[in-house]
Amino acid sequence: MSTETIHRLVLASASPRRLDLLRQIGVVPDAVDPADIDESPLPRELPPQHALRLAGEKAAAVAARHPGAFVLAADTVVACGRRILPKAEEEKQARACLSLLSGRRHRVFGGVVLLSPARDGDALRRSDRLVRTDVTFKALSHEETESYIACGEWQGKAGGYAIQGRAAAHVRWIGGSYSNVVGLPLFEVAALLRGAGFPLP
């Protein structure tokens, strides 16, 4: 009889970008199971706390459906000062985000939570990271804003832009994890998985 330990990893996200990022470091989840939670900020909740709270709630919701598995969840928050920018769903929202980001520095917070089976077989163990990346946009002209709106890649993106797409042409400077801005800070994710005993390639 084999005594090899079976490690199952579930990604608690519907984001194809997070799945692609994991594959970039050789990690392929056994299942992708998005959490269906309310992502509205709490009153007076600051952006870093918001990102980590949502990641934790996503992980907990999905872990209940996958006993014995490692569950990885993340949330990305784009912030100007204390203001949490929305995931743009309409052109009006995207324009408002780009107007705020134009010519200034903003912060991207990535909350990552890993729930792993406890060694005693009972409760889950939680490990987490909060990652901050600073991003500076050039001052956008009206034509540049409208061109970006027309391309449509802002839809569903935190802060109304995707740094891995056309918005890269407007990013003057970035300080910190690039993959965090895309949707998953890979260095920190790898460290969490290793620390929890999940085998990496």
C-alpha positions as CSV (number, residue, x, y, z in Angstrom):
1,M,0.0,0.0,0.0
2,S,1.4,3.5,-0.9
3,T,2.0,5.9,1.9
4,E,2.4,8.8,-0.5
5,T,0.6,11.9,0.7
6,I,-2.0,13.3,-1.7
7,H,-2.0,17.1,-1.9
8,R,-5.1,18.7,-3.5
9,L,-5.1,22.4,-4.2
10,V,-8.2,24.4,-4.9
11,L,-8.1,27.9,-6.3
12,A,-10.9,30.0,-4.8
13,S,-11.1,32.4,-7.7
14,A,-12.9,32.8,-11.1
15,S,-10.0,34.9,-12.4
16,P,-8.2,33.4,-15.4
17,R,-5.3,35.7,-14.7
18,R,-4.7,34.1,-11.3
19,L,-4.8,30.6,-12.8
20,D,-2.3,31.7,-15.5
21,L,0.0,33.2,-12.9
22,L,0.0,30.0,-10.8
23,R,0.8,28.0,-14.0
24,Q,3.7,30.4,-14.6
25,I,5.4,28.9,-11.5
26,G,4.4,25.4,-12.3
27,V,1.4,25.1,-10.0
28,V,-1.8,23.7,-11.5
29,P,-4.8,23.6,-9.1
30,D,-6.8,20.4,-9.0
31,A,-10.0,22.4,-8.9
32,V,-11.1,26.0,-9.5
33,D,-14.0,26.9,-7.3
34,P,-14.9,30.6,-7.1
35,A,-16.4,31.9,-3.9
36,D,-19.7,33.8,-4.0
37,I,-19.4,36.4,-1.3
38,D,-20.3,40.0,-0.8
39,E,-17.3,42.1,-1.7
40,S,-18.6,45.4,-0.5
41,P,-16.2,47.4,1.8
42,L,-17.2,47.7,5.5
43,P,-17.8,51.1,6.9
44,R,-14.4,52.9,7.5
45,E,-12.6,49.8,6.3
46,L,-9.1,50.6,4.9
47,P,-7.9,49.2,1.6
48,P,-5.3,46.7,3.1
49,Q,-7.7,45.4,5.6
50,H,-10.4,45.0,2.9
51,A,-8.1,43.0,0.7
52,L,-7.1,40.6,3.4
53,R,-10.6,40.2,4.8
54,L,-12.0,39.3,1.4
55,A,-9.3,36.8,0.7
56,G,-10.0,35.1,4.1
57,E,-13.7,35.0,3.5
58,K,-13.3,33.5,0.0
59,A,-10.9,30.9,1.4
60,A,-13.3,29.9,4.2
61,A,-16.3,29.7,1.9
62,V,-14.6,27.4,-0.5
63,A,-12.8,25.3,2.1
64,A,-16.1,24.2,3.5
65,R,-16.8,22.5,0.1
66,H,-13.4,20.8,-0.2
67,P,-12.5,19.1,3.1
68,G,-8.9,17.9,3.3
69,A,-7.7,20.2,0.5
70,F,-5.4,23.2,0.4
71,V,-7.4,26.2,-0.5
72,L,-5.8,29.4,-2.0
73,A,-7.7,32.6,-2.2
74,A,-6.7,36.2,-3.1
75,D,-8.2,39.6,-3.5
76,T,-6.7,42.7,-5.3
77,V,-7.6,46.2,-4.2
78,V,-6.6,49.4,-6.0
79,A,-6.5,52.4,-3.8
80,C,-6.0,56.1,-4.1
81,G,-5.3,57.3,-0.5
82,R,-8.0,55.7,1.6
83,R,-10.4,55.3,-1.3
84,I,-11.0,51.8,-2.6
85,L,-11.6,51.9,-6.4
86,P,-14.3,49.6,-7.8
87,K,-14.0,46.8,-10.2
88,A,-15.2,48.8,-13.2
89,E,-18.3,47.3,-14.8
90,E,-19.4,50.4,-16.8
91,E,-17.6,53.0,-18.9
92,K,-18.6,55.7,-16.5
93,Q,-16.8,53.8,-13.6
94,A,-13.7,53.2,-15.8
95,R,-13.4,56.8,-16.7
96,A,-13.7,57.9,-13.1
97,C,-11.0,55.4,-12.1
98,L,-8.7,56.6,-14.9
99,S,-9.3,60.2,-14.0
100,L,-8.2,59.5,-10.4
101,L,-5.1,57.5,-11.5
102,S,-4.0,59.9,-14.2
103,G,-0.6,61.6,-13.3
104,R,-0.4,60.2,-9.8
105,R,0.8,57.3,-7.7
106,H,-1.6,54.8,-6.3
107,R,-1.3,51.5,-4.4
108,V,-2.4,48.0,-5.2
109,F,-2.9,45.7,-2.2
110,G,-3.0,42.0,-2.6
111,G,-4.4,39.8,0.1
112,V,-3.6,36.1,-0.1
113,V,-4.9,33.4,2.2
114,L,-3.9,29.7,2.2
115,L,-6.0,27.3,4.3
116,S,-4.3,23.9,4.6
117,P,-5.2,20.7,6.4
118,A,-4.0,20.6,10.0
119,R,-1.4,17.9,10.7
120,D,-3.7,16.5,13.4
121,G,-6.5,16.0,10.8
122,D,-8.9,18.4,12.5
123,A,-9.0,22.1,12.0
124,L,-7.6,24.0,9.1
125,R,-4.4,26.0,9.4
126,R,-4.4,29.6,8.0
127,S,-1.4,31.4,6.6
128,D,-1.6,34.8,4.9
129,R,0.2,37.6,3.3
130,L,-0.6,41.3,2.5
131,V,1.4,42.7,-0.4
132,R,1.6,46.3,-1.4
133,T,2.7,47.6,-4.8
134,D,3.0,51.3,-5.8
135,V,2.2,52.2,-9.3
136,T,2.5,55.6,-11.0
137,F,0.5,56.5,-14.1
138,K,1.5,59.2,-16.6
139,A,-1.0,62.1,-17.1
140,L,-3.5,60.7,-19.5
141,S,-4.9,62.9,-22.3
142,H,-8.6,62.7,-23.2
143,E,-7.7,60.8,-26.4
144,E,-5.6,58.2,-24.4
145,T,-8.4,57.7,-21.9
146,E,-11.1,57.2,-24.6
147,S,-8.8,54.9,-26.6
148,Y,-8.4,52.7,-23.5
149,I,-12.1,52.8,-22.8
150,A,-12.8,51.7,-26.3
151,C,-10.5,48.6,-26.0
152,G,-12.7,47.2,-23.3
153,E,-10.0,45.5,-21.2
154,W,-11.0,47.5,-18.2
155,Q,-14.2,45.5,-17.7
156,G,-14.2,43.8,-14.3
157,K,-10.7,45.0,-13.4
158,A,-10.0,46.6,-10.0
159,G,-9.3,50.2,-10.6
160,G,-10.5,50.0,-14.2
161,Y,-7.2,48.8,-15.8
162,A,-5.2,45.8,-16.6
163,I,-1.4,46.3,-16.2
164,Q,-0.7,43.2,-18.3
165,G,-2.6,44.8,-21.3
166,R,-2.6,48.1,-23.0
167,A,-2.5,50.0,-19.7
168,A,1.2,49.1,-19.5
169,A,1.9,51.9,-22.0
170,H,0.7,54.4,-19.3
171,V,2.6,53.1,-16.3
172,R,5.6,55.3,-15.7
173,W,6.9,53.5,-12.6
174,I,6.2,50.5,-10.4
175,G,7.6,49.7,-7.0
176,G,7.1,46.2,-5.7
177,S,5.5,43.0,-7.1
178,Y,4.4,43.2,-10.7
179,S,2.4,40.0,-10.4
180,N,0.5,41.4,-7.4
181,V,-0.9,44.1,-9.7
182,V,-1.9,41.4,-12.3
183,G,-3.7,39.6,-9.5
184,L,-1.5,37.3,-7.5
185,P,1.9,38.0,-5.8
186,L,3.8,34.9,-6.9
187,F,6.8,35.2,-4.6
188,E,4.5,35.3,-1.5
189,V,2.2,32.6,-2.8
190,A,5.2,30.2,-3.4
191,A,6.4,31.0,0.2
192,L,3.0,30.2,1.6
193,L,2.7,26.9,-0.2
194,R,6.2,25.8,0.8
195,G,5.6,26.8,4.4
196,A,2.4,24.7,4.5
197,G,4.1,21.7,3.1
198,F,2.6,21.8,-0.4
199,P,5.1,20.5,-3.0
200,L,6.3,23.0,-5.6
201,P,8.0,22.0,-8.8
